[in-house]
Amino acid sequence: MQWKKNNIKIIWIHQIAISFRGKNMNGIGPSLPLNRDYKHGVYSLITSYGDEVKQNFKNLLLTSPGERMMNPDFGVGLRHYLFEFSEHSIPQIRQRIQNQVGKYMPFIRINKIEVGTSDQEISNPNILSIKIIYDVPNMNLQASIVLEHERGN
């Protein structure tokens, strides 16, 4: 698929190949949040599939159901649990993560989900920590993602 307007030509294939005012940029997708980076063109681009998977996984975890247009079920909605976190909500969080990954990122295999307060709980018990160890067998990729969020922020 190609799109051209005002001398900007964008070609969407498996990787993004963009030409912006004569400067070629190669990447898999934009790095979020968007930052100006003239190394790759106008914005920073992700250049490895492992980083793209991790960014998409993080977006799945942090997106609240109903937030994504035309797909109201998308997202784990971890922010929801920040204000209602208790030991009883840990199985719900794990199940929601498993269900969403199974539906929207089935190529990821989750090996372990750790949910609780962070190691800083003595100084600040309001920090919720979630660590997910996962792999992508088809890419021979093993990685983890850690999200820590202070309740009320």
C-alpha positions as CSV (number, residue, x, y, z in Angstrom):
1,M,0.0,0.0,0.0
2,Q,1.4,3.5,-0.9
3,W,0.3,6.9,0.1
4,K,1.7,10.2,-1.2
5,K,0.9,13.7,-0.2
6,N,3.0,16.9,-0.2
7,N,6.2,15.0,-1.3
8,I,5.9,12.5,1.5
9,K,5.7,9.0,0.3
10,I,5.0,6.2,2.8
11,I,5.2,2.5,1.9
12,W,3.8,0.0,4.4
13,I,5.2,-3.5,3.9
14,H,6.6,-5.7,6.7
15,Q,9.0,-3.1,7.6
16,I,8.4,0.6,7.3
17,A,10.4,2.3,4.5
18,I,9.7,6.0,4.6
19,S,11.0,8.8,2.4
20,F,10.6,12.2,3.9
21,R,11.8,15.1,1.8
22,G,14.5,12.9,0.2
23,K,15.8,11.3,3.4
24,N,15.3,7.5,3.7
25,M,14.4,6.0,7.0
26,N,14.3,2.3,7.8
27,G,12.6,0.8,10.8
28,I,9.9,-1.6,11.9
29,G,7.7,1.0,13.6
30,P,7.7,4.3,15.5
31,S,9.2,4.3,19.0
32,L,6.6,5.4,21.5
33,P,6.2,7.9,22.9
34,L,7.1,9.8,19.8
35,N,10.3,11.7,20.0
36,R,12.0,13.8,17.3
37,D,15.1,12.0,16.0
38,Y,16.7,13.0,12.8
39,K,18.9,9.9,12.8
40,H,16.0,8.0,11.3
41,G,14.0,10.9,9.9
42,V,11.5,12.9,11.8
43,Y,10.8,10.4,14.7
44,S,12.6,7.7,16.4
45,L,12.0,4.3,14.9
46,I,12.3,0.8,16.4
47,T,14.9,-1.2,14.4
48,S,14.6,-4.6,16.0
49,Y,11.7,-7.1,16.2
50,G,12.4,-7.8,19.8
51,D,12.0,-4.1,20.7
52,E,8.8,-3.9,18.6
53,V,7.3,-7.0,20.4
54,K,8.2,-5.5,23.8
55,Q,6.6,-2.1,22.9
56,N,3.4,-3.7,21.6
57,F,3.2,-5.9,24.7
58,K,3.6,-2.9,27.0
59,N,0.9,-1.1,25.1
60,L,-1.4,-4.2,25.5
61,L,-0.7,-4.2,29.3
62,L,-1.3,-0.4,29.8
63,T,-4.2,0.1,27.5
64,S,-7.6,0.1,29.3
65,P,-10.5,-1.8,27.7
66,G,-12.6,0.6,25.8
67,E,-9.7,3.0,25.1
68,R,-8.8,1.7,21.6
69,M,-11.4,2.8,19.1
70,M,-13.2,0.0,17.2
71,N,-11.8,-2.6,19.6
72,P,-13.3,-2.1,23.0
73,D,-12.0,-5.4,24.5
74,F,-8.3,-4.6,23.7
75,G,-6.1,-4.1,26.7
76,V,-5.4,-5.5,30.1
77,G,-6.1,-2.2,31.9
78,L,-3.4,-2.4,34.6
79,R,-4.1,1.1,35.7
80,H,-7.5,-0.1,36.9
81,Y,-5.8,-2.4,39.4
82,L,-3.7,0.3,40.9
83,F,-6.5,1.7,43.0
84,E,-8.1,-1.7,43.8
85,F,-5.0,-3.7,44.4
86,S,-5.1,-6.5,47.0
87,E,-3.9,-10.0,47.2
88,H,-7.3,-11.1,45.9
89,S,-6.8,-9.2,42.6
90,I,-3.5,-11.0,41.7
91,P,-5.3,-14.0,40.1
92,Q,-7.5,-11.6,38.1
93,I,-4.5,-9.7,36.9
94,R,-2.7,-12.9,35.8
95,Q,-5.8,-14.2,34.0
96,R,-6.5,-10.9,32.2
97,I,-2.9,-10.8,31.0
98,Q,-3.1,-14.4,29.8
99,N,-6.4,-13.9,28.0
100,Q,-5.3,-10.7,26.3
101,V,-2.0,-12.1,25.2
102,G,-3.8,-15.2,23.9
103,K,-6.2,-13.1,21.9
104,Y,-4.0,-10.3,20.6
105,M,-0.4,-11.5,20.7
106,P,-0.7,-15.4,20.5
107,F,2.9,-15.7,19.3
108,I,4.1,-14.8,22.9
109,R,4.5,-17.5,25.5
110,I,4.3,-16.2,29.0
111,N,6.6,-18.1,31.4
112,K,6.0,-16.2,34.6
113,I,4.0,-13.3,36.0
114,E,5.0,-11.8,39.3
115,V,2.6,-9.3,40.8
116,G,2.9,-7.4,44.0
117,T,4.5,-4.5,45.7
118,S,8.0,-3.7,44.6
119,D,11.2,-4.2,46.5
120,Q,10.8,-0.7,47.8
121,E,7.7,-1.7,49.8
122,I,9.3,-0.7,53.1
123,S,9.8,2.9,52.0
124,N,6.7,3.1,49.7
125,P,3.9,0.4,49.9
126,N,2.0,2.3,47.2
127,I,4.1,1.0,44.3
128,L,2.6,-1.8,42.3
129,S,5.1,-4.0,40.5
130,I,4.4,-6.4,37.7
131,K,7.2,-8.5,36.1
132,I,6.4,-10.7,33.1
133,I,9.0,-13.1,31.8
134,Y,8.1,-14.2,28.3
135,D,9.5,-15.6,25.1
136,V,8.7,-15.7,21.4
137,P,9.6,-19.2,20.2
138,N,9.5,-18.3,16.4
139,M,12.0,-15.5,17.0
140,N,14.2,-17.3,19.5
141,L,13.6,-14.4,21.8
142,Q,13.5,-14.4,25.6
143,A,12.8,-11.2,27.5
144,S,11.0,-9.7,30.4
145,I,9.0,-6.6,31.0
146,V,8.8,-4.8,34.4
147,L,6.1,-2.2,35.1
148,E,6.1,-0.3,38.3
149,H,3.6,2.4,39.1
150,E,3.0,4.4,42.1
151,R,-0.6,4.5,43.0
152,G,-2.1,7.9,42.6
153,N,0.3,8.9,39.7
